[in-house]
Amino acid sequence: MIINKSLILLFGLFYMTSGLAQNNVKIDGRLKPHLDTFFEYCKQYNIEYHDKLFKLKNIDIVDTLTISQKGSTLGMLTRDKNNKVENIIINWITLLDDEILKVVAFHEFAHYFLDYKKHICHDCEQIMAAVNSSYFIIIKDWNEQVKTLFLDSPTYKRQKAVSYSSSNQDSNNNLTW
Protein backbone atom coordinates (compact mmCIF):
# COMPACT_ATOMS: atom_id res chain seq x y z
CA MET A 1 0.00 0.00 0.00
CA ILE A 2 2.80 2.44 0.88
CA ILE A 3 4.67 1.44 -2.27
CA ASN A 4 1.58 2.16 -4.39
CA LYS A 5 1.16 5.63 -2.85
CA SER A 6 4.84 6.36 -3.42
CA LEU A 7 4.59 5.26 -7.04
CA ILE A 8 1.49 7.39 -7.57
CA LEU A 9 3.21 10.38 -5.97
CA LEU A 10 6.34 9.81 -8.05
CA PHE A 11 4.28 9.45 -11.24
CA GLY A 12 2.36 12.63 -10.39
CA LEU A 13 5.56 14.54 -9.76
CA PHE A 14 7.04 13.29 -13.05
CA TYR A 15 3.86 14.28 -14.94
CA MET A 16 3.85 17.78 -13.43
CA THR A 17 7.56 18.27 -14.15
CA SER A 18 7.24 17.16 -17.78
CA GLY A 19 4.22 19.43 -18.20
CA LEU A 20 6.18 22.40 -16.90
CA ALA A 21 9.10 21.56 -19.16
CA GLN A 22 6.81 21.90 -22.17
CA ASN A 23 6.06 25.50 -21.13
CA ASN A 24 9.71 26.50 -21.32
CA VAL A 25 10.81 28.48 -24.31
CA LYS A 26 14.52 29.05 -24.80
CA ILE A 27 15.13 32.76 -25.34
CA ASP A 28 18.56 33.99 -26.38
CA GLY A 29 19.65 36.62 -23.85
CA ARG A 30 20.66 39.00 -26.64
CA LEU A 31 17.06 39.06 -27.88
CA LYS A 32 15.41 39.22 -24.45
CA PRO A 33 15.54 43.04 -24.06
CA HIS A 34 13.88 43.48 -27.46
CA LEU A 35 11.28 40.83 -26.66
CA ASP A 36 10.52 42.48 -23.31
CA THR A 37 10.09 45.85 -25.03
CA PHE A 38 7.85 44.25 -27.68
CA PHE A 39 5.69 42.74 -24.91
CA GLU A 40 5.41 46.16 -23.24
CA TYR A 41 3.92 47.44 -26.49
CA CYS A 42 1.61 44.40 -26.58
CA LYS A 43 0.34 45.39 -23.14
CA GLN A 44 -0.12 48.98 -24.28
CA TYR A 45 -2.26 47.82 -27.24
CA ASN A 46 -4.05 45.12 -25.18
CA ILE A 47 -2.64 42.28 -27.24
CA GLU A 48 -2.35 38.91 -25.49
CA TYR A 49 0.98 37.22 -26.09
CA HIS A 50 1.50 34.84 -23.17
CA ASP A 51 -0.19 31.73 -24.61
CA LYS A 52 1.54 32.12 -27.98
CA LEU A 53 4.91 32.60 -26.32
CA PHE A 54 4.74 29.22 -24.61
CA LYS A 55 3.87 27.43 -27.84
CA LEU A 56 7.39 28.22 -29.08
CA LYS A 57 10.51 26.16 -28.54
CA ASN A 58 13.12 28.87 -29.21
CA ILE A 59 13.63 32.55 -29.84
CA ASP A 60 17.21 32.41 -30.92
CA ILE A 61 20.13 33.90 -32.79
CA VAL A 62 21.51 31.38 -35.28
CA ASP A 63 24.34 31.01 -37.77
CA THR A 64 22.37 28.86 -40.22
CA LEU A 65 20.55 31.53 -42.24
CA THR A 66 21.81 32.60 -45.67
CA ILE A 67 24.29 35.43 -45.95
CA SER A 68 25.37 36.63 -49.38
CA GLN A 69 26.02 39.76 -51.42
CA LYS A 70 22.87 39.07 -53.44
CA GLY A 71 20.66 38.90 -50.37
CA SER A 72 20.60 37.57 -46.85
CA THR A 73 17.92 36.10 -44.65
CA LEU A 74 18.06 38.13 -41.46
CA GLY A 75 15.24 36.40 -39.63
CA MET A 76 12.43 33.92 -40.02
CA LEU A 77 9.86 31.72 -38.33
CA THR A 78 10.41 27.98 -38.55
CA ARG A 79 7.55 25.51 -38.47
CA ASP A 80 6.96 21.90 -37.52
CA LYS A 81 5.50 19.21 -39.80
CA ASN A 82 1.97 20.48 -38.95
CA ASN A 83 2.91 24.02 -40.05
CA LYS A 84 2.83 25.35 -36.47
CA VAL A 85 5.48 27.93 -35.65
CA GLU A 86 8.17 26.43 -33.43
CA ASN A 87 10.96 28.98 -33.50
CA ILE A 88 11.70 32.62 -34.13
CA ILE A 89 15.25 32.81 -35.41
CA ILE A 90 17.45 35.82 -36.14
CA ASN A 91 20.68 35.78 -38.18
CA TRP A 92 23.84 36.36 -36.15
CA ILE A 93 24.89 39.04 -38.65
CA THR A 94 22.28 41.39 -37.12
CA LEU A 95 24.41 41.48 -33.97
CA LEU A 96 26.81 43.79 -35.80
CA ASP A 97 24.40 46.68 -35.22
CA ASP A 98 21.89 46.89 -32.37
CA GLU A 99 19.49 49.05 -34.41
CA ILE A 100 19.34 46.45 -37.20
CA LEU A 101 18.88 43.73 -34.59
CA LYS A 102 15.96 45.68 -33.07
CA VAL A 103 14.20 46.16 -36.42
CA VAL A 104 14.68 42.53 -37.48
CA ALA A 105 13.58 41.26 -34.06
CA PHE A 106 10.41 43.39 -34.07
CA HIS A 107 9.71 42.29 -37.64
CA GLU A 108 9.89 38.60 -36.71
CA PHE A 109 8.00 39.08 -33.43
CA ALA A 110 5.26 40.85 -35.39
CA HIS A 111 4.96 37.98 -37.85
CA TYR A 112 4.25 35.64 -34.95
CA PHE A 113 2.61 37.64 -32.16
CA LEU A 114 0.71 40.14 -34.34
CA ASP A 115 -0.24 37.62 -37.05
CA TYR A 116 1.42 39.33 -39.98
CA LYS A 117 1.23 36.48 -42.50
CA LYS A 118 2.69 38.60 -45.31
CA HIS A 119 4.92 41.60 -45.72
CA ILE A 120 3.19 44.92 -46.33
CA CYS A 121 5.47 45.88 -49.24
CA HIS A 122 8.74 44.96 -50.89
CA ASP A 123 10.89 47.92 -49.75
CA CYS A 124 8.97 50.81 -48.21
CA GLU A 125 10.96 51.78 -45.10
CA GLN A 126 8.51 50.09 -42.73
CA ILE A 127 9.22 47.40 -40.13
CA MET A 128 7.08 44.85 -42.00
CA ALA A 129 8.68 45.39 -45.43
CA ALA A 130 10.14 42.30 -47.09
CA VAL A 131 13.41 44.18 -47.63
CA ASN A 132 14.71 47.30 -45.95
CA SER A 133 17.33 49.28 -47.81
CA SER A 134 17.90 51.47 -44.76
CA TYR A 135 17.17 50.32 -41.25
CA PHE A 136 18.35 53.69 -40.02
CA ILE A 137 15.41 55.51 -41.62
CA ILE A 138 13.10 53.21 -39.64
CA ILE A 139 15.02 53.81 -36.42
CA LYS A 140 14.87 57.61 -36.83
CA ASP A 141 11.07 57.37 -36.71
CA TRP A 142 10.92 54.43 -34.29
CA ASN A 143 7.93 55.48 -32.15
CA GLU A 144 5.75 56.12 -35.19
CA GLN A 145 6.99 52.92 -36.84
CA VAL A 146 6.00 50.84 -33.81
CA LYS A 147 2.64 52.58 -33.54
CA THR A 148 1.91 51.75 -37.19
CA LEU A 149 3.18 48.20 -36.71
CA PHE A 150 0.68 47.57 -33.92
CA LEU A 151 -2.31 49.58 -35.18
CA ASP A 152 -2.12 48.02 -38.65
CA SER A 153 -1.54 44.50 -37.37
CA PRO A 154 -4.07 41.76 -38.12
CA THR A 155 -4.30 40.96 -34.40
CA TYR A 156 -5.11 44.54 -33.38
CA LYS A 157 -7.61 45.01 -36.22
CA ARG A 158 -9.34 41.73 -35.35
CA GLN A 159 -9.44 42.73 -31.69
CA LYS A 160 -10.96 46.13 -32.54
CA ALA A 161 -13.55 44.53 -34.84
CA VAL A 162 -14.62 42.13 -32.07
CA SER A 163 -14.71 44.99 -29.56
CA TYR A 164 -16.77 47.14 -31.94
CA SER A 165 -19.13 44.25 -32.67
CA SER A 166 -19.58 43.53 -28.96
CA SER A 167 -20.24 47.16 -28.10
CA ASN A 168 -22.80 47.47 -30.91
CA GLN A 169 -24.52 44.32 -29.74
CA ASP A 170 -24.56 45.62 -26.17
CA SER A 171 -25.98 48.98 -27.23
CA ASN A 172 -28.62 47.27 -29.38
CA ASN A 173 -29.65 45.17 -26.39
CA ASN A 174 -30.11 48.29 -24.28
CA LEU A 175 -32.52 50.03 -26.63
CA THR A 176 -35.96 50.75 -25.28
CA TRP A 177 -38.95 51.34 -27.50
Stockholm file with secondary structure:
# STOCKHOLM 1.0

chainA/1-177         MIINKSLILLFGLFYMTSGLAQNNVKIDGRLKPHLDTFFEYCKQYNIEYHDKLFKLKNIDIVDTLTISQKGSTLGMLTRDKNNKVENIIINWITLLDDEILKVVAFHEFAHYFLDYKKHICHDCEQIMAAVNSSYFIIIKDWNEQVKTLFLDSPTYKRQKAVSYSSSNQDSNNNLTW
#=GR chainA/1-177 SS CHHHHHHHHHHHHHHHHHHHHHTCCEECTTTHHHHHHHHHHHHHTTCCCHHHHTTCSEEEEESCSCCCTTCCCCEEEEECTTSCEEEEEEEGGGGGCHHHHHHHHHHHHHHHHSCCCSCSBSSSSSTTBSCCSCHHHHHHTHHHHHHHHHHTSHHHHHHHHHHHHHHHHHHHHTCCC
#=GC SS_cons         CHHHHHHHHHHHHHHHHHHHHHTCCEECTTTHHHHHHHHHHHHHTTCCCHHHHTTCSEEEEESCSCCCTTCCCCEEEEECTTSCEEEEEEEGGGGGCHHHHHHHHHHHHHHHHSCCCSCSBSSSSSTTBSCCSCHHHHHHTHHHHHHHHHHTSHHHHHHHHHHHHHHHHHHHHTCCC
//
